[in-house]
Amino acid sequence: MDDANKDSVKPKRRIRYKGKYPRRFEEKYKELNSEKYSSDVEKVIQSGKTPAGTHRPVCVNEVLGILKPCPGQVGLDSTLGFGGHTVELLKKIMPNGRLFAIDVDPLEIVWTEKRLRVMGYSDKELIIKCGNFAGISKLLNDAGGGFDFVLADLGVSSMQLDNPSRGFTFKREGPLDLRFNPKNGQSAVDLIRVSDKKQLEKMFFENSDEPYARLISSAVFKNRNKINTTKDLADVIVSALNKKSSLDYEIEIKKSIRRVFQALRIEVNDEFSVLEQLLRNLPFCLKPKGRVAILSFHSVEDNRVMNFFEQGLREGFYSDISREPTRPSAKERYSNPRSKSALLRWAVKK
Ligand SMILES: C[S@@+](CC[C@H](N)C(=O)[O-])C[C@H]1O[C@@H](n2cnc3c(N)ncnc32)[C@H](O)[C@@H]1O
C-alpha cells in the first residue's frame, strides 16, 4: 500500500456507549468477538451471565450420560444453536464417528458453522444442514438408515433471545417477529393482526397457561394495529394488568409478559406440531438400542415428550424411558440462570 492510501485508511473506532459498561446488544463488541476477547468473555460467564452472541449449553454431562456417545457412532443434534452440545458429542464419537447437526434458523447457523469449521471439524465428520427437526426422516439415507443417538434442545438460543432484531424478548426493543426462520411464515405482528379476541385468548392460555389470558387478549385485540415492536406489546400488557391494582410489576406482570411472548413464539413457529412430528418419527429413526434425549423448557412441552415416550414404551418401540425429568444441578442453575427451567427426558429404542 502506498503512503497516500495508508493515510486514507482510518483505524476503526470502538463503539461508544453511555456509562462504564455497554448495555445494548450492539455495544457489547467484546462479547460479540469472543475469540479476540476471551478473558473478558470468561469474566461475563463467571458473573452468571451469558455473553452476547453466544449460548451456554444446558445439562451437558447429563445429556452425555444419557446418550452415551461412543467412537464410530452416527448421531444427530437436531437443534444445533451455538454448537455447545454438538462439540461435546463430537469429541466422544471420534475417531470415525459422524454427527449430523441441523437448525431451522438460517441466520445463526451460518455463524455457528463458520466457528465449528475453524475449530477443525470437517464436513465428513460434522454434517450441518438448515432444516426443521420435523423432517428428521429426510436425513436417514445419508445417515446410513438410523442414528445411534438423537438430541433435541428445544426452544430459543441466547443468541436469538439477546438480539433485538429477532424480537424474542420484551427486554429489548425490536420488531415483534419471533420466528426462528424469519424467511418463512408469519411474524408475531402479522399473527396478532389476523387473530380475533378468542383466538388470542386460546393461544395465551393453551400455549403458556397464562392466567390473565382473557384480559390481555382483549387489550391486544383492541390495540392490534398499533403493536409493531416488542415494547409496544409489553406496554399493552402492562397497561391491561395495571387495572388489577393487586398485581406487582416485578412479580406477576413481568411473568405474564414473558408467557405471552412464549405463547406467540410457540404459535408462529408451530412448535407443538413440529415437536409432535419429531416425537412420532423418532422410533423409526433410531437404531436398535439407539438413545434420545430431549430438553424442554416448560411443562406444556415436557408433557408432550412424556406422553409420546410413555406411548412408545407401551407399544414396544422403546425398551426404557425416564420416569421423571432430570433437572440441572443447583450449581448449574446458579451459574447459568437460563438453565433454571430445563427438564430433560430420555428414551431407549428396543
Ligand atoms: C436452546 S437452542 C439449542 C442450543 C444448543 N444445544 C447449543 O448448545 O448451543 C435451540 C435451537 O433450536 C432451534 N430450533 C427450534 N426449533 C427447531 C426445529 N423445529 N427444528 C430445528 N431447529 C429448531 C433454534 O433455532 C435454536 O437455535
The ligand as an SDF file (V2000), in Angstrom:
LIG
                    3D

 27 29  0  0  0  0  0  0  0  0999 V2000
  -31.8080  -23.9610   23.0120 C   0  0  0  0  0  0  0  0  0  0  0  0
  -31.1620  -23.7000   21.4270 S   0  0  0  0  0  0  0  0  0  0  0  0
  -30.0100  -25.0140   21.2120 C   0  0  0  0  0  0  0  0  0  0  0  0
  -28.6700  -24.7120   21.7970 C   0  0  0  0  0  0  0  0  0  0  0  0
  -27.6130  -25.7550   21.5040 C   0  0  0  0  0  0  0  0  0  0  0  0
  -27.9240  -27.0210   22.1070 N   0  0  0  0  0  0  0  0  0  0  0  0
  -26.2570  -25.2730   21.9540 C   0  0  0  0  0  0  0  0  0  0  0  0
  -25.6110  -25.9530   22.7710 O   0  0  0  0  0  0  0  0  0  0  0  0
  -25.8230  -24.1990   21.5020 O   0  0  0  0  0  0  0  0  0  0  0  0
  -32.4680  -24.2020   20.4260 C   0  0  0  0  0  0  0  0  0  0  0  0
  -32.1680  -24.1270   18.9360 C   0  0  0  0  0  0  0  0  0  0  0  0
  -33.1440  -24.9530   18.2850 O   0  0  0  0  0  0  0  0  0  0  0  0
  -33.5140  -24.3470   17.0870 C   0  0  0  0  0  0  0  0  0  0  0  0
  -34.8270  -24.8800   16.7440 N   0  0  0  0  0  0  0  0  0  0  0  0
  -36.0140  -24.5760   17.3180 C   0  0  0  0  0  0  0  0  0  0  0  0
  -36.9900  -25.3040   16.7570 N   0  0  0  0  0  0  0  0  0  0  0  0
  -36.4050  -26.0790   15.8040 C   0  0  0  0  0  0  0  0  0  0  0  0
  -36.9020  -27.0390   14.8890 C   0  0  0  0  0  0  0  0  0  0  0  0
  -38.1970  -27.3270   14.8240 N   0  0  0  0  0  0  0  0  0  0  0  0
  -36.0170  -27.6740   14.0800 N   0  0  0  0  0  0  0  0  0  0  0  0
  -34.6800  -27.3810   14.1400 C   0  0  0  0  0  0  0  0  0  0  0  0
  -34.1690  -26.4500   14.9720 N   0  0  0  0  0  0  0  0  0  0  0  0
  -35.0120  -25.8220   15.8080 C   0  0  0  0  0  0  0  0  0  0  0  0
  -33.4920  -22.8600   17.3850 C   0  0  0  0  0  0  0  0  0  0  0  0
  -33.3430  -22.1300   16.2090 O   0  0  0  0  0  0  0  0  0  0  0  0
  -32.2820  -22.7610   18.3210 C   0  0  0  0  0  0  0  0  0  0  0  0
  -31.1290  -22.4790   17.5930 O   0  0  0  0  0  0  0  0  0  0  0  0
  1  2  1  0
  2  3  1  0
  2 10  1  0
  3  4  1  0
  4  5  1  0
  5  6  1  0
  5  7  1  0
  7  8  2  0
  7  9  1  0
 10 11  1  0
 11 12  1  0
 11 26  1  0
 12 13  1  0
 13 14  1  0
 13 24  1  0
 14 15  1  0
 14 23  1  0
 15 16  2  0
 16 17  1  0
 17 18  1  0
 17 23  2  0
 18 19  1  0
 18 20  2  0
 20 21  1  0
 21 22  2  0
 22 23  1  0
 24 25  1  0
 24 26  1  0
 26 27  1  0
M  CHG  2   2   1   9  -1
M  END
$$$$
